Amino acid sequence: MSQTPSKPARNGLSDAYRAVWRWHFYAGLFVMPVLMLMALTGAMYLFKPEIEDAVYRDMAVVQPGARTVSPDRWVASAERNGGTASSVLVSDRPDRAVRVTVRQDGESRIAFVDPYSAALNGTVQGDGVMGVVKGLHSLTLLGKPFNILVEIVAGWAIILVATGIFLWWPRWRDAAVAVPRAGDPARRPFWRDLHAVTGLYAGGVIVFLALTGMPWSAVWGDKFLNVVRESGLGRPAAPPAASPWAHGEGHDAPAGVGWTMENAVMHANGDHSGHVMPSLSRVIRTARAEDMPLPYTVSIPSDPTLAYTVAHAAVRAEDARSLYVDGVTGAVKADIRWSQFGVGAKAFEWGIAVHQGTQYGWANRIVMLSGCIAVWLLGISGLIMWWKRRPSRGGLGAPTAPPGPRARAAVLGIVLPLAVLFPLTGLSLIAALALDWTIRRVRR
């Protein structure tokens, strides 16, 4: 005899509730460790300027002088131990060294050069400490294929929030709490309330972080970027007098230009017969004449026929600006500003700036940090709740799978739209359903 799905089961929980609870449990079990790693590294990246200033202070701080030397001497100093300079970060502070990224034999290093004397103050291998943090955050430090986990984890993070709201929602029983109720931390209800309230107030921030992190994912991010570009909602068209956009990879990919102009390069039209060589000094003179605000990054292409790219290190999305300058003549090939971006590009550039905590100052940073802390609170409280109700005979102790189509419909109604929107999340859902079916067959 089957039980009516709409009625509560004998333990006081409806079939739909137990089904959603089961998937909430599994999603947290498999996704939360990676999500906690991303929250930790994301919280560190919010304080990137402060961390770098503390770590590299001995190399980064210089004594301001009357005038800087030729920028070409900065490059020569950075290349003293071999390699080729690919970009130069010019600070907006007069007491800071310029940072020259040098590539050699497939590796890279950052050289700190005194802009007033061209003295080499020191070097850092790779992309520095924050490069390691960023690699961990995007999971590319474990290998580029691991970047696909960003999309999977982000999709399941949204599922966690959605199923959590379903479980929190007030019903015939007292399940919804807006503030933690007084209780004994040694007992499970205390941690259940803390878990529920944290998810209630931080769920929106967590979903926002997951969605705005998608542009960095290996599959969805690239596909969506192409759609936005091809629909005319992304990067602006090249100026009529300039060459069309080209795609730059590796050394030629411009640095600091943001998501919209990623890999966008432009051919220069100057004399490249070898009589006049491209010059960083000439490019920086043009940037100063065009009132390019500091700080900015100058990308030095390995292909001499490509234009140099000068990208403002904007704090707010609407301050984005990129100059494309002929390194031979110093002529401006393109001056790309926020007003020229399509609506899709503006939306994502704004989302990324908020994601990184820079768009609205300290208030923005604190809200994003609260989301990162909430992920850890949710993970720890969930682990404690599981520990207090773990089965004495071993096993995961997942909520039992209830029978009936309504129970399955409750789960699919939450996760299926997200699985369609994020294909890799959908594939992982199919794998999870197969695993769940196998577990239930083995138990029978």
C-alpha positions in Angstrom: 0.0 0.0 0.0 1.5 3.3 -1.0 1.7 6.3 1.2 0.0 9.5 0.0 2.9 11.9 -0.9 1.2 15.0 0.2 0.8 13.8 3.8 3.6 13.9 6.3 5.5 10.6 6.9 5.5 9.0 10.2 8.6 10.9 11.2 6.9 14.2 10.6 8.6 14.9 7.2 6.8 14.8 3.9 8.2 12.8 1.0 9.0 16.0 -0.9 10.9 17.4 2.1 12.9 14.2 2.5 13.7 14.0 -1.2 15.0 17.6 -1.3 16.8 17.1 2.0 18.6 14.0 0.5 19.9 16.0 -2.5 20.8 19.0 -0.3 22.9 16.5 1.8 24.6 15.0 -1.3 25.3 18.4 -2.9 26.9 19.6 0.3 28.9 16.4 0.8 30.5 16.5 -2.6 30.6 20.3 -3.4 31.2 22.0 0.0 34.9 21.1 0.3 35.7 22.7 -3.1 33.4 25.6 -2.4 35.1 26.2 1.0 38.5 26.3 -0.8 37.1 28.8 -3.4 35.6 30.9 -0.5 39.0 31.0 1.3 41.0 31.9 -1.7 38.3 34.4 -2.8 38.4 36.1 0.6 42.2 36.4 0.3 41.9 37.9 -3.2 39.6 40.6 -1.9 42.7 41.9 -0.1 45.1 41.5 -3.0 46.6 45.0 -2.8 47.2 44.7 0.9 48.7 41.2 0.7 51.0 42.1 -2.1 52.1 45.3 -0.5 53.1 43.3 2.7 54.8 40.5 0.9 56.8 42.5 -1.7 57.4 45.7 0.3 61.2 45.3 0.3 61.2 45.1 -3.5 58.3 47.3 -4.3 59.1 50.4 -2.3 61.4 52.9 -4.0 62.7 56.4 -3.2 60.8 58.9 -5.4 63.1 61.0 -7.7 62.8 64.1 -9.8 62.0 62.2 -13.0 61.9 58.6 -14.3 64.4 57.1 -16.7 63.5 55.8 -20.1 60.9 53.0 -19.9 63.0 51.0 -22.4 65.7 50.9 -19.7 63.1 49.3 -17.3 62.7 46.5 -19.8 66.4 46.1 -20.4 67.0 45.8 -16.6 64.2 43.2 -16.2 65.6 41.2 -19.1 69.1 41.2 -17.7 69.0 37.5 -16.7 67.3 36.4 -19.9 63.8 36.2 -21.2 61.5 38.7 -23.0 59.3 41.3 -21.3 55.6 40.7 -22.0 54.0 43.5 -19.9 54.8 46.4 -17.6 52.6 47.5 -14.7 53.0 51.3 -14.0 51.9 52.2 -10.5 49.8 55.2 -9.5 52.1 55.7 -6.5 55.4 57.6 -7.0 57.1 55.4 -4.3 56.4 52.1 -6.0 58.5 50.1 -8.5 57.2 49.2 -11.9 56.5 45.5 -12.3 57.8 43.9 -15.5 56.5 40.4 -16.4 59.3 38.4 -18.2 58.7 35.1 -20.0 61.5 32.6 -20.6 61.3 29.0 -21.7 57.6 28.7 -21.0 58.0 30.1 -17.5 57.4 33.7 -16.2 58.8 35.9 -13.5 57.9 39.4 -12.1 60.8 41.9 -12.0 60.5 44.9 -9.6 62.4 47.8 -11.3 63.1 51.2 -9.8 61.5 53.7 -12.4 64.0 56.4 -11.4 67.2 54.5 -11.8 66.2 51.3 -13.7 67.8 49.3 -10.8 66.5 45.8 -10.5 65.2 45.5 -6.9 64.3 41.8 -7.1 62.3 39.1 -8.9 59.5 36.7 -8.1 59.0 33.5 -9.9 55.7 32.8 -11.6 52.8 35.2 -11.0 53.7 35.7 -7.3 51.8 34.8 -4.2 48.4 36.2 -5.5 48.9 34.2 -8.7 49.0 31.1 -6.6 45.9 32.2 -4.8 44.1 33.0 -8.1 45.2 29.6 -9.5 43.7 27.8 -6.5 40.5 29.9 -6.7 40.0 29.0 -10.4 41.4 25.5 -9.8 43.8 25.9 -12.7 46.8 25.4 -10.4 45.7 21.7 -10.3 45.7 21.6 -14.1 43.7 23.4 -16.7 41.1 20.6 -17.0 40.2 21.2 -13.3 38.8 24.6 -14.3 35.7 22.8 -15.5 34.9 22.1 -11.8 34.3 25.9 -11.4 31.2 25.6 -13.5 30.1 22.4 -11.7 30.7 23.7 -8.2 29.0 27.1 -9.0 25.9 25.3 -10.4 25.7 23.0 -7.4 26.2 26.0 -5.0 23.1 27.5 -6.5 21.3 24.2 -6.0 22.4 24.1 -2.4 20.9 27.5 -1.8 17.7 26.7 -3.6 17.2 23.4 -1.8 18.2 25.1 1.5 15.4 27.7 1.0 13.0 24.9 0.3 13.9 23.2 3.5 13.8 26.4 5.5 10.4 27.5 4.2 7.7 27.6 6.9 5.1 24.8 6.7 2.7 23.2 9.0 5.6 22.5 11.4 7.9 25.1 13.0 10.8 24.9 10.6 11.6 28.5 9.7 13.8 30.6 11.8 14.9 34.2 11.1 17.3 34.5 14.1 19.1 31.6 15.9 17.0 30.4 18.9 18.6 30.0 22.2 20.0 26.6 22.6 22.9 24.3 23.7 25.8 24.3 21.3 26.3 20.7 22.3 23.0 19.8 20.7 22.1 19.5 17.0 19.1 22.0 17.0 21.6 24.9 17.8 23.7 24.1 14.7 20.6 23.5 12.6 19.3 27.0 13.4 22.8 28.5 12.8 23.0 26.7 9.5 19.5 27.8 8.4 19.9 31.4 9.4 23.3 31.7 7.8 22.0 30.3 4.5 18.9 32.5 4.7 20.9 35.8 4.9 23.9 34.9 2.9 22.2 32.8 0.2 21.8 35.8 -2.1 25.5 36.7 -1.9 26.5 33.1 -2.5 24.3 32.8 -5.6 25.7 36.2 -6.9 29.3 35.0 -6.4 28.5 31.7 -8.2 26.8 33.4 -11.2 29.5 36.2 -11.5 32.2 33.5 -11.3 30.9 31.7 -14.3 32.8 33.9 -16.9 36.0 32.2 -15.7 34.7 28.7 -16.3 36.2 26.7 -19.1 33.0 25.7 -20.9 30.1 27.9 -20.0 32.3 31.1 -19.8 33.9 30.6 -23.2 30.6 29.7 -24.9 28.7 32.6 -23.3 31.5 35.0 -24.2 31.3 34.0 -27.8 27.5 34.4 -27.9 27.8 37.9 -26.4 30.4 38.9 -28.9 28.7 37.5 -32.0 25.4 39.1 -31.0 26.9 42.6 -30.8 26.4 42.8 -27.1 30.0 42.5 -26.2 33.2 44.1 -27.3 32.9 47.2 -29.6 33.7 47.1 -33.2 37.2 48.2 -34.2 37.4 51.9 -35.2 36.9 52.4 -39.0 40.5 53.7 -39.5 42.0 50.8 -37.6 42.6 47.2 -38.5 40.0 44.6 -37.4 40.3 42.8 -34.1 42.5 39.7 -34.1 43.0 37.0 -31.5 46.2 36.9 -29.5 47.4 33.9 -27.5 50.2 33.3 -25.0 52.7 36.2 -25.0 50.6 38.3 -27.4 47.4 38.1 -25.2 47.0 41.6 -23.6 47.1 41.8 -19.9 44.7 43.7 -17.6 42.1 44.4 -20.3 39.2 42.7 -18.6 36.8 40.0 -19.7 35.3 42.0 -22.6 38.6 42.7 -24.4 40.3 39.4 -23.5 42.6 38.1 -26.3 41.6 41.1 -28.4 44.7 42.4 -30.4 45.1 44.8 -33.2 47.6 45.1 -36.0 49.7 48.3 -36.3 50.2 50.0 -39.6 53.6 51.6 -38.9 56.8 51.0 -40.7 57.9 47.5 -39.7 60.8 47.1 -42.1 63.3 47.2 -39.3 64.5 50.7 -39.7 62.6 51.8 -36.6 62.0 49.4 -33.7 58.9 49.4 -31.5 59.5 51.2 -28.3 57.9 51.1 -24.8 59.0 54.6 -24.2 57.2 55.8 -27.3 54.0 54.0 -26.2 54.1 55.4 -22.7 54.6 58.9 -24.0 51.4 58.4 -26.1 49.6 57.1 -23.0 50.6 60.2 -21.0 49.6 62.5 -23.9 46.2 60.7 -24.1 45.7 61.2 -20.3 45.5 57.5 -19.6 45.0 57.4 -15.8 47.4 55.4 -13.6 47.8 52.6 -12.8 47.9 50.9 -16.1 49.5 47.8 -17.7 51.3 48.0 -21.0 51.3 44.7 -22.9 54.4 44.2 -25.2 53.5 41.8 -28.1 56.1 39.4 -29.3 54.8 40.0 -32.9 56.3 43.4 -34.0 53.3 43.9 -36.3 50.9 44.0 -33.4 50.0 47.2 -31.5 50.9 47.6 -27.9 47.9 47.5 -25.4 47.7 50.0 -22.5 44.9 49.0 -20.1 43.8 51.0 -17.1 43.7 49.0 -13.9 40.2 50.2 -13.2 38.6 49.8 -9.8 35.1 50.5 -11.0 33.8 48.8 -14.2 32.8 52.1 -15.8 36.4 53.4 -15.5 37.6 50.7 -18.0 39.8 52.0 -20.8 42.2 50.4 -23.3 44.5 52.1 -25.7 46.0 50.3 -28.7 49.2 52.1 -29.7 51.5 51.5 -32.6 54.9 50.9 -31.0 56.8 52.3 -34.1 54.9 55.5 -34.7 53.2 56.0 -31.3 49.9 56.5 -33.1 46.7 55.5 -31.3 45.0 52.8 -33.2 42.0 52.5 -30.9 40.7 54.1 -27.7 38.2 51.7 -26.1 36.0 53.0 -23.2 33.1 51.8 -21.2 30.5 53.7 -23.3 31.4 51.6 -26.3 30.7 48.2 -24.6 27.6 46.3 -25.4 25.0 45.7 -22.7 26.1 42.1 -22.2 29.7 43.2 -21.7 28.7 45.9 -19.3 26.6 43.5 -17.2 29.5 41.0 -16.9 32.2 43.6 -16.3 30.1 45.1 -13.6 29.4 41.7 -12.1 33.1 40.8 -12.1 34.0 44.1 -10.4 31.5 43.5 -7.7 32.6 39.9 -7.4 36.2 41.1 -6.7 34.9 43.7 -4.2 36.2 46.8 -6.0 33.0 48.3 -7.5 31.6 50.0 -4.4 34.6 50.4 -2.1 34.9 48.9 1.3 31.1 48.2 1.6 31.4 46.0 -1.5 34.4 44.2 -0.1 32.8 43.5 3.3 29.6 42.1 1.7 31.7 39.7 -0.5 33.8 38.8 2.5 30.6 38.0 4.5 29.6 35.6 1.7 33.0 33.8 1.9 32.7 33.5 5.7 29.1 32.3 5.4 30.3 29.4 3.2 32.6 28.3 5.9 29.9 28.6 8.6 27.6 26.6 6.5 30.2 23.9 5.9 31.2 23.7 9.5 27.7 23.7 10.9 26.6 21.1 8.3 29.5 18.8 9.2 28.7 19.1 12.9 25.0 18.3 12.3 26.0 15.2 10.3 28.4 14.2 13.0 25.7 14.4 15.6 23.3 12.3 13.6 25.8 9.9 11.9 24.8 6.3 11.8 26.4 4.1 14.5 27.0 1.3 12.0 28.9 3.3 9.5 27.8 4.7 6.2 27.1 8.3 5.0 23.8 8.6 6.9 22.0 10.3 4.0 18.3 10.9 4.4 16.3 8.0 3.0 15.0 8.2 -0.6 11.2 8.4 -0.4 9.1 6.7 -3.1 6.6 8.4 -5.4 6.6 10.8 -8.3 5.9 13.9 -6.2 9.1 13.4 -4.2 11.1 13.2 -7.5 9.3 16.1 -9.0 10.2 18.3 -6.0 13.9 17.7 -6.6 13.8 18.0 -10.4 11.7 21.2 -10.2 14.6 22.8 -8.4 17.7 21.3 -10.1 16.5 20.7 -13.7 16.3 24.4 -14.8 19.8 25.0 -13.4 21.0 21.8 -15.2 19.7 23.1 -18.5 21.3 26.6 -17.9 24.7 25.1 -16.9 25.4 22.0 -19.1 28.3 20.7 -16.9 26.1 20.9 -13.9 23.5 18.9 -15.8 26.0 16.2 -16.7 27.1 16.0 -13.1 23.4 15.7 -12.1 23.0 12.7 -14.4 26.0 11.1 -12.8 24.6 11.8 -9.3 21.2 10.3 -10.3 22.9 7.2 -11.5 24.9 7.0 -8.3 21.8 7.5 -6.2 19.9 4.8 -8.2 22.8 2.4 -7.8 23.0 3.0 -4.0 19.2 2.3 -3.6 19.4 -0.9 -5.7 22.3 -2.2 -3.6 20.4 -1.4 -0.4 17.4 -3.4 -1.7 
